[in-house]
Amino acid sequence: MRIKQSILVSKKIAKSREEAKRIARKYADRIYTIRETENYYRIRQRPPEDFKGGYRTQKVANGIYIVWGNLKK
């Protein structure tokens, strides 16, 4: 079963964690953690250890991506 693992929000469209969180709420079921990389804010829906196999990334808007993963049984 494929479910959302993370929402990625580009720093080009969100200048702060709070702004990224506000943008991600449109796509997020819940917010588990927020991690910052050089170019993105990664808003996790569930911890990585809940998933198996690879991930798929889907662009949903300019600078916003959803990372889908296969949930462990």
mmCIF file of the N, C-alpha and C atoms, coordinates in Angstrom:
data_MODEL
# 
_entry.id   MODEL 
# 
loop_
_atom_site.group_PDB 
_atom_site.id 
_atom_site.type_symbol 
_atom_site.label_atom_id 
_atom_site.label_alt_id 
_atom_site.label_comp_id 
_atom_site.label_asym_id 
_atom_site.label_entity_id 
_atom_site.label_seq_id 
_atom_site.pdbx_PDB_ins_code 
_atom_site.Cartn_x 
_atom_site.Cartn_y 
_atom_site.Cartn_z 
_atom_site.occupancy 
_atom_site.B_iso_or_equiv 
_atom_site.pdbx_formal_charge 
_atom_site.auth_seq_id 
_atom_site.auth_comp_id 
_atom_site.auth_asym_id 
_atom_site.auth_atom_id 
_atom_site.pdbx_PDB_model_num 
ATOM 1   N N  . MET A 1 1  ? 0.839  -1.172 0.000  1.00 0.00 ? 1  MET A N  1 
ATOM 2   C CA . MET A 1 1  ? 0.000  0.000  0.000  1.00 0.00 ? 1  MET A CA 1 
ATOM 3   C C  . MET A 1 1  ? 0.888  1.241  0.000  1.00 0.00 ? 1  MET A C  1 
ATOM 4   N N  . ARG A 1 2  ? 0.731  2.094  -0.965 1.00 0.00 ? 2  ARG A N  1 
ATOM 5   C CA . ARG A 1 2  ? 1.540  3.305  -1.089 1.00 0.00 ? 2  ARG A CA 1 
ATOM 6   C C  . ARG A 1 2  ? 0.854  4.462  -0.361 1.00 0.00 ? 2  ARG A C  1 
ATOM 7   N N  . ILE A 1 3  ? 1.603  5.104  0.545  1.00 0.00 ? 3  ILE A N  1 
ATOM 8   C CA . ILE A 1 3  ? 1.076  6.261  1.270  1.00 0.00 ? 3  ILE A CA 1 
ATOM 9   C C  . ILE A 1 3  ? 2.134  7.362  1.307  1.00 0.00 ? 3  ILE A C  1 
ATOM 10  N N  . LYS A 1 4  ? 1.726  8.565  1.704  1.00 0.00 ? 4  LYS A N  1 
ATOM 11  C CA . LYS A 1 4  ? 2.648  9.691  1.761  1.00 0.00 ? 4  LYS A CA 1 
ATOM 12  C C  . LYS A 1 4  ? 3.668  9.489  2.863  1.00 0.00 ? 4  LYS A C  1 
ATOM 13  N N  . GLN A 1 5  ? 4.926  9.704  2.501  1.00 0.00 ? 5  GLN A N  1 
ATOM 14  C CA . GLN A 1 5  ? 5.999  9.653  3.493  1.00 0.00 ? 5  GLN A CA 1 
ATOM 15  C C  . GLN A 1 5  ? 6.434  11.060 3.850  1.00 0.00 ? 5  GLN A C  1 
ATOM 16  N N  . SER A 1 6  ? 6.540  11.931 2.851  1.00 0.00 ? 6  SER A N  1 
ATOM 17  C CA . SER A 1 6  ? 6.999  13.305 3.086  1.00 0.00 ? 6  SER A CA 1 
ATOM 18  C C  . SER A 1 6  ? 6.389  14.272 2.092  1.00 0.00 ? 6  SER A C  1 
ATOM 19  N N  . ILE A 1 7  ? 6.402  15.532 2.486  1.00 0.00 ? 7  ILE A N  1 
ATOM 20  C CA . ILE A 1 7  ? 6.084  16.636 1.590  1.00 0.00 ? 7  ILE A CA 1 
ATOM 21  C C  . ILE A 1 7  ? 7.357  17.469 1.520  1.00 0.00 ? 7  ILE A C  1 
ATOM 22  N N  . LEU A 1 8  ? 7.820  17.770 0.310  1.00 0.00 ? 8  LEU A N  1 
ATOM 23  C CA . LEU A 1 8  ? 8.994  18.613 0.126  1.00 0.00 ? 8  LEU A CA 1 
ATOM 24  C C  . LEU A 1 8  ? 8.543  19.984 -0.337 1.00 0.00 ? 8  LEU A C  1 
ATOM 25  N N  . VAL A 1 9  ? 9.016  21.024 0.338  1.00 0.00 ? 9  VAL A N  1 
ATOM 26  C CA . VAL A 1 9  ? 8.682  22.399 -0.028 1.00 0.00 ? 9  VAL A CA 1 
ATOM 27  C C  . VAL A 1 9  ? 9.989  23.134 -0.292 1.00 0.00 ? 9  VAL A C  1 
ATOM 28  N N  . SER A 1 10 ? 10.113 23.665 -1.489 1.00 0.00 ? 10 SER A N  1 
ATOM 29  C CA . SER A 1 10 ? 11.331 24.361 -1.887 1.00 0.00 ? 10 SER A CA 1 
ATOM 30  C C  . SER A 1 10 ? 11.529 25.628 -1.062 1.00 0.00 ? 10 SER A C  1 
ATOM 31  N N  . LYS A 1 11 ? 12.784 25.923 -0.756 1.00 0.00 ? 11 LYS A N  1 
ATOM 32  C CA . LYS A 1 11 ? 13.099 27.156 -0.047 1.00 0.00 ? 11 LYS A CA 1 
ATOM 33  C C  . LYS A 1 11 ? 12.920 28.377 -0.940 1.00 0.00 ? 11 LYS A C  1 
ATOM 34  N N  . LYS A 1 12 ? 12.745 28.159 -2.231 1.00 0.00 ? 12 LYS A N  1 
ATOM 35  C CA . LYS A 1 12 ? 12.471 29.280 -3.139 1.00 0.00 ? 12 LYS A CA 1 
ATOM 36  C C  . LYS A 1 12 ? 11.059 29.817 -2.933 1.00 0.00 ? 12 LYS A C  1 
ATOM 37  N N  . ILE A 1 13 ? 10.149 28.962 -2.428 1.00 0.00 ? 13 ILE A N  1 
ATOM 38  C CA . ILE A 1 13 ? 8.774  29.430 -2.208 1.00 0.00 ? 13 ILE A CA 1 
ATOM 39  C C  . ILE A 1 13 ? 8.422  29.577 -0.730 1.00 0.00 ? 13 ILE A C  1 
ATOM 40  N N  . ALA A 1 14 ? 9.210  28.989 0.150  1.00 0.00 ? 14 ALA A N  1 
ATOM 41  C CA . ALA A 1 14 ? 8.997  29.124 1.599  1.00 0.00 ? 14 ALA A CA 1 
ATOM 42  C C  . ALA A 1 14 ? 10.283 29.644 2.220  1.00 0.00 ? 14 ALA A C  1 
ATOM 43  N N  . LYS A 1 15 ? 10.217 30.778 2.848  1.00 0.00 ? 15 LYS A N  1 
ATOM 44  C CA . LYS A 1 15 ? 11.409 31.407 3.415  1.00 0.00 ? 15 LYS A CA 1 
ATOM 45  C C  . LYS A 1 15 ? 11.676 31.004 4.866  1.00 0.00 ? 15 LYS A C  1 
ATOM 46  N N  . SER A 1 16 ? 10.744 30.243 5.469  1.00 0.00 ? 16 SER A N  1 
ATOM 47  C CA . SER A 1 16 ? 10.927 29.814 6.856  1.00 0.00 ? 16 SER A CA 1 
ATOM 48  C C  . SER A 1 16 ? 10.252 28.466 7.070  1.00 0.00 ? 16 SER A C  1 
ATOM 49  N N  . ARG A 1 17 ? 10.571 27.816 8.196  1.00 0.00 ? 17 ARG A N  1 
ATOM 50  C CA . ARG A 1 17 ? 9.931  26.532 8.547  1.00 0.00 ? 17 ARG A CA 1 
ATOM 51  C C  . ARG A 1 17 ? 8.426  26.713 8.712  1.00 0.00 ? 17 ARG A C  1 
ATOM 52  N N  . GLU A 1 18 ? 8.033  27.791 9.353  1.00 0.00 ? 18 GLU A N  1 
ATOM 53  C CA . GLU A 1 18 ? 6.603  28.029 9.591  1.00 0.00 ? 18 GLU A CA 1 
ATOM 54  C C  . GLU A 1 18 ? 5.843  28.215 8.283  1.00 0.00 ? 18 GLU A C  1 
ATOM 55  N N  . GLU A 1 19 ? 6.437  28.916 7.351  1.00 0.00 ? 19 GLU A N  1 
ATOM 56  C CA . GLU A 1 19 ? 5.801  29.097 6.050  1.00 0.00 ? 19 GLU A CA 1 
ATOM 57  C C  . GLU A 1 19 ? 5.720  27.762 5.300  1.00 0.00 ? 19 GLU A C  1 
ATOM 58  N N  . ALA A 1 20 ? 6.781  26.954 5.378  1.00 0.00 ? 20 ALA A N  1 
ATOM 59  C CA . ALA A 1 20 ? 6.775  25.628 4.741  1.00 0.00 ? 20 ALA A CA 1 
ATOM 60  C C  . ALA A 1 20 ? 5.695  24.749 5.363  1.00 0.00 ? 20 ALA A C  1 
ATOM 61  N N  . LYS A 1 21 ? 5.557  24.812 6.675  1.00 0.00 ? 21 LYS A N  1 
ATOM 62  C CA . LYS A 1 21 ? 4.536  24.024 7.364  1.00 0.00 ? 21 LYS A CA 1 
ATOM 63  C C  . LYS A 1 21 ? 3.130  24.452 6.919  1.00 0.00 ? 21 LYS A C  1 
ATOM 64  N N  . ARG A 1 22 ? 2.925  25.745 6.792  1.00 0.00 ? 22 ARG A N  1 
ATOM 65  C CA . ARG A 1 22 ? 1.620  26.265 6.346  1.00 0.00 ? 22 ARG A CA 1 
ATOM 66  C C  . ARG A 1 22 ? 1.303  25.801 4.914  1.00 0.00 ? 22 ARG A C  1 
ATOM 67  N N  . ILE A 1 23 ? 2.286  25.838 4.037  1.00 0.00 ? 23 ILE A N  1 
ATOM 68  C CA . ILE A 1 23 ? 2.101  25.386 2.652  1.00 0.00 ? 23 ILE A CA 1 
ATOM 69  C C  . ILE A 1 23 ? 1.826  23.885 2.619  1.00 0.00 ? 23 ILE A C  1 
ATOM 70  N N  . ALA A 1 24 ? 2.585  23.116 3.403  1.00 0.00 ? 24 ALA A N  1 
ATOM 71  C CA . ALA A 1 24 ? 2.459  21.651 3.400  1.00 0.00 ? 24 ALA A CA 1 
ATOM 72  C C  . ALA A 1 24 ? 1.121  21.167 3.951  1.00 0.00 ? 24 ALA A C  1 
ATOM 73  N N  . ARG A 1 25 ? 0.488  21.938 4.809  1.00 0.00 ? 25 ARG A N  1 
ATOM 74  C CA . ARG A 1 25 ? -0.787 21.509 5.411  1.00 0.00 ? 25 ARG A CA 1 
ATOM 75  C C  . ARG A 1 25 ? -1.867 21.213 4.362  1.00 0.00 ? 25 ARG A C  1 
ATOM 76  N N  . LYS A 1 26 ? -1.775 21.818 3.192  1.00 0.00 ? 26 LYS A N  1 
ATOM 77  C CA . LYS A 1 26 ? -2.730 21.524 2.112  1.00 0.00 ? 26 LYS A CA 1 
ATOM 78  C C  . LYS A 1 26 ? -2.622 20.071 1.659  1.00 0.00 ? 26 LYS A C  1 
ATOM 79  N N  . TYR A 1 27 ? -1.409 19.508 1.763  1.00 0.00 ? 27 TYR A N  1 
ATOM 80  C CA . TYR A 1 27 ? -1.127 18.177 1.232  1.00 0.00 ? 27 TYR A CA 1 
ATOM 81  C C  . TYR A 1 27 ? -0.891 17.141 2.332  1.00 0.00 ? 27 TYR A C  1 
ATOM 82  N N  . ALA A 1 28 ? -0.628 17.597 3.547  1.00 0.00 ? 28 ALA A N  1 
ATOM 83  C CA . ALA A 1 28 ? -0.233 16.711 4.642  1.00 0.00 ? 28 ALA A CA 1 
ATOM 84  C C  . ALA A 1 28 ? -1.439 16.210 5.426  1.00 0.00 ? 28 ALA A C  1 
ATOM 85  N N  . ASP A 1 29 ? -1.392 14.932 5.790  1.00 0.00 ? 29 ASP A N  1 
ATOM 86  C CA . ASP A 1 29 ? -2.399 14.366 6.683  1.00 0.00 ? 29 ASP A CA 1 
ATOM 87  C C  . ASP A 1 29 ? -2.052 14.720 8.127  1.00 0.00 ? 29 ASP A C  1 
ATOM 88  N N  . ARG A 1 30 ? -0.753 14.735 8.406  1.00 0.00 ? 30 ARG A N  1 
ATOM 89  C CA . ARG A 1 30 ? -0.244 15.137 9.711  1.00 0.00 ? 30 ARG A CA 1 
ATOM 90  C C  . ARG A 1 30 ? 1.208  15.536 9.525  1.00 0.00 ? 30 ARG A C  1 
ATOM 91  N N  . ILE A 1 31 ? 1.786  16.169 10.529 1.00 0.00 ? 31 ILE A N  1 
ATOM 92  C CA . ILE A 1 31 ? 3.187  16.553 10.458 1.00 0.00 ? 31 ILE A CA 1 
ATOM 93  C C  . ILE A 1 31 ? 3.927  15.831 11.565 1.00 0.00 ? 31 ILE A C  1 
ATOM 94  N N  . TYR A 1 32 ? 4.840  14.960 11.170 1.00 0.00 ? 32 TYR A N  1 
ATOM 95  C CA . TYR A 1 32 ? 5.620  14.160 12.113 1.00 0.00 ? 32 TYR A CA 1 
ATOM 96  C C  . TYR A 1 32 ? 6.879  14.934 12.531 1.00 0.00 ? 32 TYR A C  1 
ATOM 97  N N  . THR A 1 33 ? 7.679  15.339 11.558 1.00 0.00 ? 33 THR A N  1 
ATOM 98  C CA . THR A 1 33 ? 8.864  16.159 11.815 1.00 0.00 ? 33 THR A CA 1 
ATOM 99  C C  . THR A 1 33 ? 9.112  17.062 10.613 1.00 0.00 ? 33 THR A C  1 
ATOM 100 N N  . ILE A 1 34 ? 9.929  18.082 10.841 1.00 0.00 ? 34 ILE A N  1 
ATOM 101 C CA . ILE A 1 34 ? 10.375 18.938 9.738  1.00 0.00 ? 34 ILE A CA 1 
ATOM 102 C C  . ILE A 1 34 ? 11.898 18.939 9.771  1.00 0.00 ? 34 ILE A C  1 
ATOM 103 N N  . ARG A 1 35 ? 12.484 18.628 8.622  1.00 0.00 ? 35 ARG A N  1 
ATOM 104 C CA . ARG A 1 35 ? 13.932 18.617 8.475  1.00 0.00 ? 35 ARG A CA 1 
ATOM 105 C C  . ARG A 1 35 ? 14.305 19.579 7.363  1.00 0.00 ? 35 ARG A C  1 
ATOM 106 N N  . GLU A 1 36 ? 15.409 20.263 7.520  1.00 0.00 ? 36 GLU A N  1 
ATOM 107 C CA . GLU A 1 36 ? 15.834 21.254 6.545  1.00 0.00 ? 36 GLU A CA 1 
ATOM 108 C C  . GLU A 1 36 ? 17.063 20.748 5.802  1.00 0.00 ? 36 GLU A C  1 
ATOM 109 N N  . THR A 1 37 ? 17.040 20.823 4.466  1.00 0.00 ? 37 THR A N  1 
ATOM 110 C CA . THR A 1 37 ? 18.212 20.530 3.654  1.00 0.00 ? 37 THR A CA 1 
ATOM 111 C C  . THR A 1 37 ? 18.648 21.832 2.996  1.00 0.00 ? 37 THR A C  1 
ATOM 112 N N  . GLU A 1 38 ? 19.618 21.766 2.137  1.00 0.00 ? 38 GLU A N  1 
ATOM 113 C CA . GLU A 1 38 ? 20.116 22.981 1.485  1.00 0.00 ? 38 GLU A CA 1 
ATOM 114 C C  . GLU A 1 38 ? 19.027 23.684 0.664  1.00 0.00 ? 38 GLU A C  1 
ATOM 115 N N  . ASN A 1 39 ? 18.173 22.895 -0.017 1.00 0.00 ? 39 ASN A N  1 
ATOM 116 C CA . ASN A 1 39 ? 17.194 23.479 -0.932 1.00 0.00 ? 39 ASN A CA 1 
ATOM 117 C C  . ASN A 1 39 ? 15.734 23.277 -0.549 1.00 0.00 ? 39 ASN A C  1 
ATOM 118 N N  . TYR A 1 40 ? 15.462 22.392 0.413  1.00 0.00 ? 40 TYR A N  1 
ATOM 119 C CA . TYR A 1 40 ? 14.077 22.038 0.731  1.00 0.00 ? 40 TYR A CA 1 
ATOM 120 C C  . TYR A 1 40 ? 13.825 21.947 2.227  1.00 0.00 ? 40 TYR A C  1 
ATOM 121 N N  . TYR A 1 41 ? 12.557 22.103 2.580  1.00 0.00 ? 41 TYR A N  1 
ATOM 122 C CA . TYR A 1 41 ? 12.051 21.709 3.885  1.00 0.00 ? 41 TYR A CA 1 
ATOM 123 C C  . TYR A 1 41 ? 11.346 20.374 3.658  1.00 0.00 ? 41 TYR A C  1 
ATOM 124 N N  . ARG A 1 42 ? 11.711 19.357 4.434  1.00 0.00 ? 42 ARG A N  1 
ATOM 125 C CA . ARG A 1 42 ? 11.109 18.028 4.310  1.00 0.00 ? 42 ARG A CA 1 
ATOM 126 C C  . ARG A 1 42 ? 10.173 17.838 5.489  1.00 0.00 ? 42 ARG A C  1 
ATOM 127 N N  . ILE A 1 43 ? 8.889  17.777 5.200  1.00 0.00 ? 43 ILE A N  1 
ATOM 128 C CA . ILE A 1 43 ? 7.882  17.602 6.234  1.00 0.00 ? 43 ILE A CA 1 
ATOM 129 C C  . ILE A 1 43 ? 7.452  16.144 6.207  1.00 0.00 ? 43 ILE A C  1 
ATOM 130 N N  . ARG A 1 44 ? 7.905  15.379 7.187  1.00 0.00 ? 44 ARG A N  1 
ATOM 131 C CA . ARG A 1 44 ? 7.610  13.943 7.207  1.00 0.00 ? 44 ARG A CA 1 
ATOM 132 C C  . ARG A 1 44 ? 6.212  13.684 7.735  1.00 0.00 ? 44 ARG A C  1 
ATOM 133 N N  . GLN A 1 45 ? 5.557  12.720 7.101  1.00 0.00 ? 45 GLN A N  1 
ATOM 134 C CA . GLN A 1 45 ? 4.247  12.258 7.520  1.00 0.00 ? 45 GLN A CA 1 
ATOM 135 C C  . GLN A 1 45 ? 4.366  11.089 8.489  1.00 0.00 ? 45 GLN A C  1 
ATOM 136 N N  . ARG A 1 46 ? 5.348  10.255 8.227  1.00 0.00 ? 46 ARG A N  1 
ATOM 137 C CA . ARG A 1 46 ? 5.632  9.070  9.050  1.00 0.00 ? 46 ARG A CA 1 
ATOM 138 C C  . ARG A 1 46 ? 7.129  8.844  9.044  1.00 0.00 ? 46 ARG A C  1 
ATOM 139 N N  . PRO A 1 47 ? 7.673  8.157  10.048 1.00 0.00 ? 47 PRO A N  1 
ATOM 140 C CA . PRO A 1 47 ? 9.118  7.900  10.074 1.00 0.00 ? 47 PRO A CA 1 
ATOM 141 C C  . PRO A 1 47 ? 9.542  6.931  8.967  1.00 0.00 ? 47 PRO A C  1 
ATOM 142 N N  . PRO A 1 48 ? 10.766 7.067  8.468  1.00 0.00 ? 48 PRO A N  1 
ATOM 143 C CA . PRO A 1 48 ? 11.245 6.223  7.375  1.00 0.00 ? 48 PRO A CA 1 
ATOM 144 C C  . PRO A 1 48 ? 11.219 4.731  7.698  1.00 0.00 ? 48 PRO A C  1 
ATOM 145 N N  . GLU A 1 49 ? 11.382 4.368  8.966  1.00 0.00 ? 49 GLU A N  1 
ATOM 146 C CA . GLU A 1 49 ? 11.395 2.941  9.316  1.00 0.00 ? 49 GLU A CA 1 
ATOM 147 C C  . GLU A 1 49 ? 10.029 2.269  9.158  1.00 0.00 ? 49 GLU A C  1 
ATOM 148 N N  . ASP A 1 50 ? 8.969  3.045  8.921  1.00 0.00 ? 50 ASP A N  1 
ATOM 149 C CA . ASP A 1 50 ? 7.644  2.480  8.666  1.00 0.00 ? 50 ASP A CA 1 
ATOM 150 C C  . ASP A 1 50 ? 7.499  1.974  7.232  1.00 0.00 ? 50 ASP A C  1 
ATOM 151 N N  . PHE A 1 51 ? 8.513  2.236  6.390  1.00 0.00 ? 51 PHE A N  1 
ATOM 152 C CA . PHE A 1 51 ? 8.406  1.933  4.966  1.00 0.00 ? 51 PHE A CA 1 
ATOM 153 C C  . PHE A 1 51 ? 9.422  0.888  4.532  1.00 0.00 ? 51 PHE A C  1 
ATOM 154 N N  . LYS A 1 52 ? 9.106  0.226  3.413  1.00 0.00 ? 52 LYS A N  1 
ATOM 155 C CA . LYS A 1 52 ? 10.014 -0.751 2.814  1.00 0.00 ? 52 LYS A CA 1 
ATOM 156 C C  . LYS A 1 52 ? 10.173 -0.424 1.339  1.00 0.00 ? 52 LYS A C  1 
ATOM 157 N N  . GLY A 1 53 ? 11.258 -0.869 0.761  1.00 0.00 ? 53 GLY A N  1 
ATOM 158 C CA . GLY A 1 53 ? 11.465 -0.673 -0.668 1.00 0.00 ? 53 GLY A CA 1 
ATOM 159 C C  . GLY A 1 53 ? 11.754 0.777  -1.016 1.00 0.00 ? 53 GLY A C  1 
ATOM 160 N N  . GLY A 1 54 ? 11.530 1.108  -2.279 1.00 0.00 ? 54 GLY A N  1 
ATOM 161 C CA . GLY A 1 54 ? 11.838 2.448  -2.769 1.00 0.00 ? 54 GLY A CA 1 
ATOM 162 C C  . GLY A 1 54 ? 10.714 3.444  -2.570 1.00 0.00 ? 54 GLY A C  1 
ATOM 163 N N  . TYR A 1 55 ? 11.002 4.665  -2.946 1.00 0.00 ? 55 TYR A N  1 
ATOM 164 C CA . TYR A 1 55 ? 10.048 5.766  -2.854 1.00 0.00 ? 55 TYR A CA 1 
ATOM 165 C C  . TYR A 1 55 ? 9.798  6.336  -4.245 1.00 0.00 ? 55 TYR A C  1 
ATOM 166 N N  . ARG A 1 56 ? 8.675  6.983  -4.411 1.00 0.00 ? 56 ARG A N  1 
ATOM 167 C CA . ARG A 1 56 ? 8.332  7.688  -5.654 1.00 0.00 ? 56 ARG A CA 1 
ATOM 168 C C  . ARG A 1 56 ? 8.030  9.129  -5.304 1.00 0.00 ? 56 ARG A C  1 
ATOM 169 N N  . THR A 1 57 ? 8.489  10.051 -6.140 1.00 0.00 ? 57 THR A N  1 
ATOM 170 C CA . THR A 1 57 ? 8.258  11.473 -5.912 1.00 0.00 ? 57 THR A CA 1 
ATOM 171 C C  . THR A 1 57 ? 7.319  12.005 -6.979 1.00 0.00 ? 57 THR A C  1 
ATOM 172 N N  . GLN A 1 58 ? 6.324  12.767 -6.531 1.00 0.00 ? 58 GLN A N  1 
ATOM 173 C CA . GLN A 1 58 ? 5.321  13.338 -7.430 1.00 0.00 ? 58 GLN A CA 1 
ATOM 174 C C  . GLN A 1 58 ? 5.309  14.855 -7.259 1.00 0.00 ? 58 GLN A C  1 
ATOM 175 N N  . LYS A 1 59 ? 5.462  15.573 -8.365 1.00 0.00 ? 59 LYS A N  1 
ATOM 176 C CA . LYS A 1 59 ? 5.373  17.038 -8.317 1.00 0.00 ? 59 LYS A CA 1 
ATOM 177 C C  . LYS A 1 59 ? 3.898  17.408 -8.284 1.00 0.00 ? 59 LYS A C  1 
ATOM 178 N N  . VAL A 1 60 ? 3.497  18.205 -7.298 1.00 0.00 ? 60 VAL A N  1 
ATOM 179 C CA . VAL A 1 60 ? 2.087  18.602 -7.188 1.00 0.00 ? 60 VAL A CA 1 
ATOM 180 C C  . VAL A 1 60 ? 1.874  20.085 -7.484 1.00 0.00 ? 60 VAL A C  1 
ATOM 181 N N  . ALA A 1 61 ? 2.938  20.866 -7.387 1.00 0.00 ? 61 ALA A N  1 
ATOM 182 C CA . ALA A 1 61 ? 2.887  22.293 -7.703 1.00 0.00 ? 61 ALA A CA 1 
ATOM 183 C C  . ALA A 1 61 ? 4.330  22.764 -7.863 1.00 0.00 ? 61 ALA A C  1 
ATOM 184 N N  . ASN A 1 62 ? 4.505  23.972 -8.324 1.00 0.00 ? 62 ASN A N  1 
ATOM 185 C CA . ASN A 1 62 ? 5.840  24.504 -8.496 1.00 0.00 ? 62 ASN A CA 1 
ATOM 186 C C  . ASN A 1 62 ? 6.557  24.553 -7.147 1.00 0.00 ? 62 ASN A C  1 
ATOM 187 N N  . GLY A 1 63 ? 7.610  23.745 -6.981 1.00 0.00 ? 63 GLY A N  1 
ATOM 188 C CA . GLY A 1 63 ? 8.387  23.722 -5.758 1.00 0.00 ? 63 GLY A CA 1 
ATOM 189 C C  . GLY A 1 63 ? 7.819  22.864 -4.640 1.00 0.00 ? 63 GLY A C  1 
ATOM 190 N N  . ILE A 1 64 ? 6.762  22.093 -4.930 1.00 0.00 ? 64 ILE A N  1 
ATOM 191 C CA . ILE A 1 64 ? 6.149  21.234 -3.911 1.00 0.00 ? 64 ILE A CA 1 
ATOM 192 C C  . ILE A 1 64 ? 6.040  19.815 -4.455 1.00 0.00 ? 64 ILE A C  1 
ATOM 193 N N  . TYR A 1 65 ? 6.553  18.863 -3.661 1.00 0.00 ? 65 TYR A N  1 
ATOM 194 C CA . TYR A 1 65 ? 6.568  17.466 -4.070 1.00 0.00 ? 65 TYR A CA 1 
ATOM 195 C C  . TYR A 1 65 ? 6.023  16.592 -2.944 1.00 0.00 ? 65 TYR A C  1 
ATOM 196 N N  . ILE A 1 66 ? 5.392  15.481 -3.333 1.00 0.00 ? 66 ILE A N  1 
ATOM 197 C CA . ILE A 1 66 ? 4.979  14.467 -2.368 1.00 0.00 ? 66 ILE A CA 1 
ATOM 198 C C  . ILE A 1 66 ? 5.835  13.242 -2.604 1.00 0.00 ? 66 ILE A C  1 
ATOM 199 N N  . VAL A 1 67 ? 6.391  12.688 -1.530 1.00 0.00 ? 67 VAL A N  1 
ATOM 200 C CA . VAL A 1 67 ? 7.172  11.456 -1.598 1.00 0.00 ? 67 VAL A CA 1 
ATOM 201 C C  . VAL A 1 67 ? 6.272  10.331 -1.108 1.00 0.00 ? 67 VAL A C  1 
ATOM 202 N N  . TRP A 1 68 ? 6.043  9.351  -1.973 1.00 0.00 ? 68 TRP A N  1 
ATOM 203 C CA . TRP A 1 68 ? 5.189  8.202  -1.666 1.00 0.00 ? 68 TRP A CA 1 
ATOM 204 C C  . TRP A 1 68 ? 6.061  6.999  -1.340 1.00 0.00 ? 68 TRP A C  1 
ATOM 205 N N  . GLY A 1 69 ? 5.629  6.178  -0.393 1.00 0.00 ? 69 GLY A N  1 
ATOM 206 C CA . GLY A 1 69 ? 6.368  4.980  -0.039 1.00 0.00 ? 69 GLY A CA 1 
ATOM 207 C C  . GLY A 1 69 ? 5.431  3.818  0.215  1.00 0.00 ? 69 GLY A C  1 
ATOM 208 N N  . ASN A 1 70 ? 6.007  2.617  0.226  1.00 0.00 ? 70 ASN A N  1 
ATOM 209 C CA . ASN A 1 70 ? 5.240  1.402  0.517  1.00 0.00 ? 70 ASN A CA 1 
ATOM 210 C C  . ASN A 1 70 ? 5.349  1.085  2.012  1.00 0.00 ? 70 ASN A C  1 
ATOM 211 N N  . LEU A 1 71 ? 4.221  1.061  2.669  1.00 0.00 ? 71 LEU A N  1 
ATOM 212 C CA . LEU A 1 71 ? 4.167  0.819  4.096  1.00 0.00 ? 71 LEU A CA 1 
ATOM 213 C C  . LEU A 1 71 ? 4.476  -0.638 4.400  1.00 0.00 ? 71 LEU A C  1 
ATOM 214 N N  . LYS A 1 72 ? 5.252  -0.872 5.453  1.00 0.00 ? 72 LYS A N  1 
ATOM 215 C CA . LYS A 1 72 ? 5.495  -2.251 5.898  1.00 0.00 ? 72 LYS A CA 1 
ATOM 216 C C  . LYS A 1 72 ? 4.195  -2.837 6.426  1.00 0.00 ? 72 LYS A C  1 
ATOM 217 N N  . LYS A 1 73 ? 4.067  -4.143 6.316  1.00 0.00 ? 73 LYS A N  1 
ATOM 218 C CA . LYS A 1 73 ? 2.846  -4.792 6.812  1.00 0.00 ? 73 LYS A CA 1 
ATOM 219 C C  . LYS A 1 73 ? 2.949  -5.109 8.267  1.00 0.00 ? 73 LYS A C  1 
# 
